Amino acid sequence: MTTQQTNQVKPLFVLGKTVATRGALEAMQRLEVSPLALLSRHQRGDWGNLDKEDKQANDQALTLGDRIFSAYQLEAAKFWVITEADRSATTILLPEEY
């Protein structure tokens, strides 16, 4: 899915409260990446750099109400975006902060 296509897709689920770890915020600032860009991709079903099985698990989580996980490699930094199963919160973090 291209970025242009992603922007045209309606959100698939609610994010709940959105938060980011200190490391993720510092990396996004350093790379001039907007947290909203990552959240938008995640919420519209662009799961990023996941294998086929993990993408299928996310697709199933949309109907089963499980946790949703995305991973985005941007330059030298990798970001994870995780939405809780109850959709109460979504967190942006670096893998080493998990």
C-alpha positions in Angstrom: 0.0 0.0 0.0 1.5 3.4 -1.0 1.4 6.4 1.3 -1.1 8.0 -1.0 -3.4 5.0 -0.8 -3.0 4.8 3.0 -4.2 8.4 3.3 -7.4 7.6 1.4 -8.3 4.7 3.7 -10.6 5.3 6.6 -9.3 4.4 10.1 -9.9 0.8 10.9 -10.0 1.1 14.7 -9.8 3.6 17.5 -6.4 4.4 19.0 -7.5 5.2 22.5 -5.1 7.4 24.5 -1.9 7.9 22.5 1.5 8.0 24.2 5.1 7.7 23.2 8.2 6.8 25.1 11.0 9.2 25.6 13.3 7.3 23.3 10.7 7.2 20.5 10.0 11.0 20.9 13.7 11.8 20.7 14.3 9.6 17.7 11.2 11.1 15.9 12.4 14.6 16.6 15.9 13.7 15.4 14.5 12.2 12.1 11.8 14.9 11.8 9.1 12.2 11.8 5.7 13.2 13.0 4.1 10.8 15.5 0.8 11.5 13.7 2.3 10.0 10.5 3.1 6.7 12.3 -0.3 6.6 14.1 -2.1 7.3 10.8 -0.3 4.5 9.0 -1.0 2.1 11.9 -4.7 3.1 12.2 -5.3 2.6 8.5 -3.8 -0.9 8.3 -0.3 -0.2 7.0 1.4 -2.6 9.4 4.9 -1.6 8.1 7.8 -4.0 8.2 6.1 -7.2 9.5 6.1 -10.6 8.0 3.0 -12.1 6.3 1.9 -14.0 9.5 2.1 -10.9 11.7 0.1 -8.9 9.2 -2.5 -11.6 9.1 -2.6 -11.6 12.9 -3.3 -7.8 12.8 -6.0 -8.3 10.2 -7.7 -10.9 12.5 -7.2 -8.7 15.6 -9.4 -6.1 13.9 -12.4 -8.4 14.3 -11.3 -10.5 17.3 -10.4 -7.5 19.4 -6.7 -8.6 20.0 -3.7 -6.4 20.3 -2.5 -4.6 17.1 1.2 -4.3 16.4 3.1 -2.4 13.6 6.8 -1.9 13.0 8.3 0.9 10.9 11.9 1.2 9.8 12.7 4.9 9.2 16.3 5.6 8.3 18.4 4.2 11.2 15.5 3.9 13.7 12.9 1.3 14.1 9.6 2.2 15.7 6.9 0.0 17.1 3.3 1.1 17.4 1.1 -1.1 19.7 -2.6 -0.7 20.3 -4.0 -2.6 23.3 -6.6 -5.2 22.8 -9.3 -3.1 24.5 -8.3 -0.2 22.3 -7.8 2.0 25.4 -4.3 3.1 24.4 -1.7 3.1 21.6 2.0 3.4 22.3 4.9 4.4 20.0 8.2 3.0 21.3 11.6 1.8 20.2 12.0 -2.0 20.2 14.7 -1.7 22.9 12.2 0.0 25.2 9.8 -2.9 25.1 
